[in-house]
Amino acid sequence: MSVSLGLEYLVTLGLLVLSPWSGVDVAHAQPQCLGSDGCGCVFDDGSGVIDISSIGNTDGTPRFQNAIGDDQYKYAYNPCKAFNLIDCKGASVCQVNAAEDASYQAGDASEATWSYDGTNVVLYTESYTDTLRQSYVIFQCDQQATTPTMEAEGERGYAQYYMTVTSKCACRNGCSGGNISGGGGDDEGLSVGSILLILCFVFGLLYLVTGMVFNRTRREAKGVEMVPNIQLWRALPGLVKDGFAFTIGKLRTKKAGYDEV
C-alpha cells in the first residue's frame, strides 16, 4: 500500500469517525430545528425561529378540533398548551371517535421533539395509555395564512397519526412574542472539548499509521521500528523524569534560600 493510498484511507476513516459522533452527515448536512417544549424551535444555523405559542388556546381547549382523517376519526390539537377533551387529559393531540363519546390521547403536552425535513418543521409527540400512540404534526409555512388551519391525514401505520398545520407562524420568524429556546435533548452537538479530543485521536491515528506505512515502504522497517520517531518515544520517559527532577531541584533551592532569610 502506497503512502498516498494510506493517507486517503485515513482521511476517509477520520470523516466516518467524526460524522456519527458530531451528529452531522458530512455529505448532506442540513440545519435542524431544536426545541425544549411544544411551543416552537430554533434553527441551529441561526437562520430563524419557529414560534407557535401565539396560536394555541390558553383556556384548556384545543385550537384545532373536529379535523376528520382518512380513518374517519376526528383529531384535536392545541399548540404549546395542554387541553382536556372527553378522556384526553393534559393532551397535545387527541383522537375522537365519530360518535364523540370516546377519545384516545395521541400526544402528551409534556412530550415534544422537533425536527426539520428540509422543507417543513415537524413536531413529534406521544402518549402511552393502553398502547403507545405517536403523532406527527407537520407545520407548513404560508406567509398569507394569518388564520391557521389544520388538516388531519389520520392513522398511517399502527397508532401513528399525521396532521398538517398551515400558518405564517410555521415560517422562520413568522411570529414572535414567545420565549423559544433550542433544547435539543440527546440530539445536542458535542462540546468544544469533546470535539478537540476526537480530533486529537483522529490525527494521532493518522500520524501513527502514516508513519508506519512510510517506514515500512520507504525504509523497509519491521516490527516496532516501524513506529514513527521511535527513538524520541523511547527517550520520552527519561526526558520527562529529568524534567521533573530539574523542576523539583529548582523548587528546593528556592525554598532553602527563603529559609536562610
Buried (B, 14 or more C-beta within 10 A) or exposed (E): EEBEEBBEBBEEBBEEBBBEEBBBEEEEEEEBBBBBBBBBBBBBEEEBBBBBBBBBBEEEEBBBBEBBBEBEBBBBBBBBBBBBBBBBBEBBBBBBEEEEEEBBBBBBBEBBBBBBEEEBBBBBBBBEEEEEBBBBBBBBBBEEBEEBEBBBBBBEEEBBBBBBBBBBBBBBEBBEEBEBBBBBEEEEBBEEEEBEEBEEEBEEBBEBBBBBBBBBEEEEBEEEEBBBEBEEEEEEEEEEEEEEEEEEEEEEEEEEEEEEE
